[in-house]
Structure formats: C-alpha cells, structure tokens
Amino acid sequence: MSQYFDIGDETLWNPSNGASRMFQRQVAVFEAELELPSGIGPMENDECQISPDTFEVFVNALLAKHRRTSHAIWLALADGFTGTVLVLAERAGITVDWALLGAAPEAEMTDVQVSTVTGLSAPAEAGVWAAGLREKARELGRRMPR
C-alpha cells in the first residue's frame, strides 16, 4: 500500500504507508520547531494535498533555520527531513534562493554546539552547506517514487 502527496492533480511523491507516517510525524515536529504551518495537509483516503504557497514559506523557513544551526545532532536529525522537503519543493516548482540562504545568517545563530576543546562551532561555509543539502536531495529524489 502507498499514499500520495499531491498538489492539485499532480503527485509529487507516492511513498509506502510506513515512510509516509514517519514523514508526517516529522512534519508536525518541524511545524512546532519553526512555529509555522507546513502546507502539508492531513492524509485522507491515502491522499494528502499540499498548499504550494504555504509550503514555500515553510521550505524557506526550514532552510533558514538549518543555515543558522551548527549543532551536529540537530543537523543530523534534520538532514533527512530537509532533503525530503527539498525534493518535494523541486517537484512542486518552488525555487530556492541558495545565494540568499547561503549568505552569512542575518538572524542570530541557534542551536550552536560548544566544546571545551574547540569552542563555539560555526556554520558550514555557504557553498559547502548548499552543496551538501542539494546532494542529499538528489540522492533522495532518485529513491522517491512519484
């Protein structure tokens, strides 16, 4: 069995029920973390509608949060979800402004990691940060059925 994540009549993703349930639970976690709705609606009759405008705001907020974070555990927990969201965003035609996001974060750093040995960790260099997420999304996109 599988479920469908759609925008209108277009299917963006058709995962198994288990992958869908896990993703939906992560959506709720990140909605709470970002204090924003994702635009990803409830699963009804194995179908979920995504609101493109709301989803675009969520995607950009998620990436901005990711960019302002240097905590290794937070990033490890967020990377798979972020990669999956990027695949859906690309399939939905949402343009990500990597240059803007890659610039030095305007907002205060959050969830930083401090070591008594190395001190405060810094976010990854912009090109490295963007390349890593894009590669993760490409890898996941090859495995995400429509």
Contacts in CASP RR format, 6 or more apart in sequence:
PFRMAT RR
TARGET T0000
AUTHOR 0000-0000-0000
METHOD contacts of the structure
MODEL  1
MSQYFDIGDETLWNPSNGASRMFQRQVAVFEAELELPSGIGPMENDECQI
SPDTFEVFVNALLAKHRRTSHAIWLALADGFTGTVLVLAERAGITVDWAL
LGAAPEAEMTDVQVSTVTGLSAPAEAGVWAAGLREKARELGRRMPR
1 16 0 8 1.000
1 17 0 8 1.000
1 46 0 8 1.000
2 14 0 8 1.000
2 15 0 8 1.000
2 16 0 8 1.000
2 17 0 8 1.000
2 20 0 8 1.000
2 46 0 8 1.000
2 145 0 8 1.000
3 14 0 8 1.000
3 15 0 8 1.000
3 16 0 8 1.000
3 17 0 8 1.000
3 20 0 8 1.000
3 43 0 8 1.000
3 46 0 8 1.000
3 47 0 8 1.000
3 48 0 8 1.000
4 11 0 8 1.000
4 13 0 8 1.000
4 14 0 8 1.000
4 46 0 8 1.000
4 47 0 8 1.000
4 48 0 8 1.000
5 11 0 8 1.000
5 12 0 8 1.000
5 13 0 8 1.000
5 14 0 8 1.000
5 15 0 8 1.000
5 20 0 8 1.000
5 40 0 8 1.000
5 48 0 8 1.000
5 50 0 8 1.000
5 88 0 8 1.000
6 12 0 8 1.000
6 47 0 8 1.000
6 48 0 8 1.000
6 49 0 8 1.000
6 50 0 8 1.000
7 49 0 8 1.000
7 50 0 8 1.000
7 52 0 8 1.000
7 92 0 8 1.000
8 49 0 8 1.000
11 146 0 8 1.000
12 50 0 8 1.000
12 88 0 8 1.000
12 91 0 8 1.000
12 92 0 8 1.000
12 146 0 8 1.000
13 87 0 8 1.000
13 88 0 8 1.000
13 91 0 8 1.000
13 144 0 8 1.000
13 145 0 8 1.000
13 146 0 8 1.000
14 145 0 8 1.000
14 146 0 8 1.000
15 23 0 8 1.000
15 144 0 8 1.000
15 145 0 8 1.000
20 43 0 8 1.000
20 48 0 8 1.000
23 81 0 8 1.000
23 84 0 8 1.000
24 40 0 8 1.000
24 43 0 8 1.000
24 48 0 8 1.000
26 81 0 8 1.000
27 38 0 8 1.000
27 40 0 8 1.000
30 38 0 8 1.000
30 58 0 8 1.000
30 62 0 8 1.000
30 78 0 8 1.000
30 81 0 8 1.000
31 37 0 8 1.000
31 38 0 8 1.000
31 58 0 8 1.000
33 65 0 8 1.000
34 58 0 8 1.000
34 61 0 8 1.000
34 62 0 8 1.000
34 65 0 8 1.000
36 57 0 8 1.000
36 58 0 8 1.000
36 61 0 8 1.000
37 54 0 8 1.000
37 58 0 8 1.000
38 54 0 8 1.000
38 55 0 8 1.000
38 58 0 8 1.000
39 50 0 8 1.000
39 51 0 8 1.000
39 54 0 8 1.000
39 55 0 8 1.000
39 58 0 8 1.000
40 48 0 8 1.000
40 50 0 8 1.000
40 55 0 8 1.000
41 48 0 8 1.000
41 49 0 8 1.000
41 50 0 8 1.000
41 51 0 8 1.000
42 48 0 8 1.000
50 88 0 8 1.000
50 92 0 8 1.000
52 92 0 8 1.000
52 93 0 8 1.000
52 94 0 8 1.000
55 88 0 8 1.000
55 89 0 8 1.000
55 92 0 8 1.000
55 94 0 8 1.000
56 89 0 8 1.000
56 92 0 8 1.000
56 94 0 8 1.000
58 85 0 8 1.000
59 85 0 8 1.000
59 86 0 8 1.000
59 89 0 8 1.000
59 94 0 8 1.000
59 96 0 8 1.000
60 96 0 8 1.000
60 97 0 8 1.000
60 101 0 8 1.000
62 82 0 8 1.000
62 85 0 8 1.000
63 82 0 8 1.000
63 96 0 8 1.000
63 101 0 8 1.000
63 133 0 8 1.000
64 101 0 8 1.000
64 105 0 8 1.000
64 107 0 8 1.000
65 110 0 8 1.000
66 75 0 8 1.000
66 78 0 8 1.000
66 82 0 8 1.000
66 133 0 8 1.000
67 101 0 8 1.000
67 102 0 8 1.000
67 105 0 8 1.000
67 123 0 8 1.000
67 129 0 8 1.000
68 105 0 8 1.000
68 107 0 8 1.000
68 108 0 8 1.000
68 109 0 8 1.000
68 110 0 8 1.000
68 111 0 8 1.000
68 123 0 8 1.000
69 75 0 8 1.000
69 78 0 8 1.000
69 109 0 8 1.000
69 110 0 8 1.000
69 111 0 8 1.000
69 112 0 8 1.000
69 123 0 8 1.000
70 109 0 8 1.000
70 111 0 8 1.000
70 112 0 8 1.000
70 113 0 8 1.000
70 120 0 8 1.000
70 121 0 8 1.000
70 122 0 8 1.000
70 123 0 8 1.000
70 124 0 8 1.000
71 111 0 8 1.000
71 112 0 8 1.000
71 113 0 8 1.000
71 121 0 8 1.000
72 113 0 8 1.000
72 121 0 8 1.000
73 113 0 8 1.000
74 111 0 8 1.000
79 133 0 8 1.000
79 136 0 8 1.000
80 136 0 8 1.000
80 140 0 8 1.000
82 133 0 8 1.000
82 136 0 8 1.000
83 133 0 8 1.000
83 136 0 8 1.000
83 137 0 8 1.000
83 140 0 8 1.000
84 140 0 8 1.000
84 144 0 8 1.000
86 96 0 8 1.000
86 133 0 8 1.000
86 134 0 8 1.000
86 136 0 8 1.000
86 137 0 8 1.000
86 140 0 8 1.000
87 137 0 8 1.000
87 140 0 8 1.000
87 141 0 8 1.000
87 144 0 8 1.000
89 96 0 8 1.000
90 137 0 8 1.000
91 146 0 8 1.000
98 130 0 8 1.000
98 134 0 8 1.000
101 130 0 8 1.000
102 126 0 8 1.000
102 127 0 8 1.000
102 129 0 8 1.000
102 130 0 8 1.000
103 126 0 8 1.000
104 126 0 8 1.000
105 123 0 8 1.000
109 123 0 8 1.000
112 120 0 8 1.000
112 121 0 8 1.000
113 120 0 8 1.000
113 121 0 8 1.000
114 120 0 8 1.000
114 121 0 8 1.000
115 121 0 8 1.000
123 129 0 8 1.000
END
